[in-house]
Amino acid sequence: MKRSWCAFVVVAALAASRCSDIAPLPIEMPSAPGPRFVRVKPAAGAPIARVELEDYVRAAILSEFAPPAGDPGDIERMLEVQAVIARTYAVAHMGRHKSEGFDLCATTHCQLYQPSRLKSSSWAPLAEQASARTAGLVLWYGTAPASALFHADCGGRTSAATDIWGGTARPYLKSIEDGGAAQSAHTSWRYEAARAELLGALNADPRTRVGRQLKDIAITHRDSGGRATLVTLKGTRTLSVRAEDFRTVLTNAFGAKSLRSARFDITRQGTTFVFAGKGYGHGVGLCQAGAYARLRSGARLDQVLNRYYPGTRVVALR
């Protein structure tokens, strides 16, 4: 690659570093050692696999980030960011499926884990280097690993976790504007669906079942990030549903690239509903499109992490 991520060399061997113009990352030691292995359920019906943590990280970052065409150095730095996030997610969610006999599943319910990519992906060597350079590094908040949520593209602004899913607020998962170096990194999208198609999709799920008729769909509440949080469905019966549930129902029916995010508007053209939006994913935590743009403009790993998870710190697991 054209430029090395020298901050990690500073951490690992300060005397050997020649990167005097880059400040060392503010790395601390947590009070507890980290896990060495993760029990993963690769797929339905497959046996549980006991995977070394760093092997898990390498496969997860290749599964969750699809490198665009670009400078391998920029891509490697993005893989380093993704490695810290993947490792943090694994450590923070150990035992999520304890009742089923394993720690993490291999789907988006936890974190995508496709170990075949370690052999098939042309970026596998960079993923290995990214994992090695960040080995043991995780995000920490207070006395525990942070919940390092991420998504593909925030469309220009992230959302607070509580606005999307409710629950307990995490101060570092709040709504932030993703401008500056990331301003031009965000995408727009459009999706059209006929009334009959929508009616069938909505009635296929009990959360959105409207009956024999669908008259209208309206956004009745948005969060500070501009995402729909409540959608009202008017049909034979009228009901209000969480926008993320509504989006899940439609993407299950029409594919992941139909309603790419909850940051959308709805218009009608006769019997066709038109959804026009920005971004891709739930919009909480790190925005991959924005993070990659910031790295390309010269931002360091710790600066990117602090941007999307304010108040967290990087620590090295023992």
C-alpha angles and dihedrals in degrees: 000000000000098000129026123222093244097174089079091052087054090054095045099040115002094179092057096048121110094183097100091151092063119071117229117257113261094248122173135179117249123221095250135053119246126243119266097203138037124205107221132184100214096193143340109294093011121120120259111264124214103215130184109247095241092048087052091050093051093052094043096053092050089048097047101040124052105199114225123218107285149098109335088220092059091046092050092052089051090050088052090054090047091048093057089048095046092048091047092049092050094048093045094049102041108146095019088139095033093134088059094049101257141076107231138013121222097239135084088272084080114359130311111263117182108161092184087075089070086072103028102042119089086211094060094103091054090048090054091051092047091052092048094049092050097036110157096002118134138162115258132195120186107321100336142055113277123249094250101199118175142172140190104257131357093197092234102316135047125220133229114257092234091056091056103037107005117221128107116349119242110202093216093054098068136129114279133171112246100209133123112062089002096052096104096036097084126095136214127216142188132204130182128197132177118240092245092053092049092048091054093047094048094047091051090071124055091219092065104026108142102169130234097336137047112199104166147344120214136178106231101176138024133188127232089271091061094251121137110249100173128035124188117212116201115198138113081322125025120223140161121227137180109270091232090055090049090049092048092052092051096044089050088055102037105022137266093285096058104078097013095180143357090250096097146116126222127219133169128232105183106296093345123096115212120204115194119181152145133244135010127258137014095311099228124128123345118019107213094203092051094043092052091050091051092050090050089054091054105269118150124236093253091049091053093048092047090051095057099029103036115193096024124114135207115248133180116232116225 
